Structures are given as structure tokens and as C-alpha cells.
Amino acid sequence: MTIDFSTPWHKASFDRFLQERLPQLLAERLPLTGYHAESTGCYTCHIVVTLDSASGDVVCDFVDLPYPDEDGIFEIDGEHKVVVPLASTEELDVVEIVCVGEQLYDHVAKRLGQAPQNGLPWDADLARAWLPLDEWIDEFMHDAQSAQVLEDTNWIARHIHLRSIFVLERKSAISPGQLGRVCPFETP
């Protein structure tokens, strides 16, 4: 019997944000005519957003944005960081888990306004002012509540940190829905 210690949900959530949810959000709120996102390295990605303007297309280039490795680890300012998933309730048998992609989507959606229907005179400066995507992602990754420095004391600590979740509304140390699913010795 082999045990799978991988944590693919972190990267899968971020990829879904990058390839599906972010372009959908931008298309709903801006005159989006083009969107392209790709990984440019182990810990970086590149996003190109094209907006429609009366004077022609306006291109916004966002380079060297954070991107997770296969385990969902980001490298921010030389530190390895992980975004711990959030649990909506302490009852783990009925919980809704919000991973990095969903958290980042909520962060960007709160900040992105709705462009007026009559159109704005889009140019590069207005587009960057309206959509500072790199600044929003940087702000999210530097927030201690969002992205935590990876516990890398040893192999076990690293994998425990990657597999942990944060329960938002905790009422008791261990609830009946957690029995057999969490370690009572490591639960704070």
C-alpha cells in the first residue's frame, strides 16, 4: 500500500482561477476582447489582458505573477508560502472548503469595479489604474492571514501544513463530524 502525500488541490484551485474564473470575471465587468495566461517558470506566470477601446485594443501585461508549484507552494520574496484552505464550518462531513483560487477570486472581485456601459476612453494608463491585478495579487500574497510562510522544519511539518485547513467559525475543539478525520493532538 502506498500513501499519496501530494496536495494537488492547491495548484488545481489556482489554475481554475487563472484559466476560468478570472477571465469570466473580467469579461463580466470590463470590455474584454482577449485574455491569455501561462506559466513562465516554477513560481511565476504571465497574464495578458486585452480591452476594447474606440482607438483600438489596449493591452495590459502582467509579468512575474506568483504561481504555485505542483504541491501548491508559492515563492514570494524568497520565502516559500502556502495559502491554507478555509472551512466554512467545523462539521467536516458537510463543510465547504475554499482554496487559494477561490480566496484570490473573492479578493480580486471585491476590488474590481464595473466599467460603465457607454464605454470609457481606454488607454494603457486607465487600464492599469482600473485593473492593477499585479498589485492585488501581491497584496493578497503578503497578507499574513492569506498566505502563510510554509512550516518547513522537517518533512512531516511541511506536509501537515500543506494538508491543514482553517475553520472560520470554530465552537469546540473537536466536533463529532471531525472524529476520524483530524488529529486531536495537533488540533489547537
C-alpha positions, 0 to 999 in steps of 0.5 A: 500500500502506498500513501499519496502525500501530494496536495494537488488541490492547491495548484488545481484551485489556482489554475481554475482561477487563472484559466476560468474564473478570472477571465469570466470575471473580467469579461463580466465587468470590463470590455474584454476582447482577449485574455491569455495566461501561462506559466513562465517558470516554477513560481511565476506566470504571465497574464495578458489582458486585452480591452476594447477601446474606440482607438483600438485594443489596449493591452495590459501585461502582467509579468512575474505573477506568483504561481504555485508549484505542483504541491501548491507552494508559492515563492514570494520574496524568497520565502516559500508560502502556502495559502491554507484552505478555509472551512466554512464550518467545523462539521467536516462531513458537510463543510465547504472548503475554499482554496487559494483560487477561490480566496484570490477570486473573492479578493480580486472581485471585491476590488474590481469595479464595473466599467460603465456601459457607454464605454470609457476612453481606454488607454494603457494608463486607465487600464492599469489604474482600473485593473492593477491585478499585479498589485492585488495579487501581491497584496493578497500574497503578503497578507499574513492571514492569506498566505502563510510562510510554509512550516518547513522544519522537517518533512512531516511539518511541511506536509501537515501544513500543506494538508491543514485547513482553517475553520472560520467559525470554530465552537469546540475543539473537536466536533463529532463530524471531525472524529476520524478525520483530524488529529486531536493532538495537533488540533489547537 
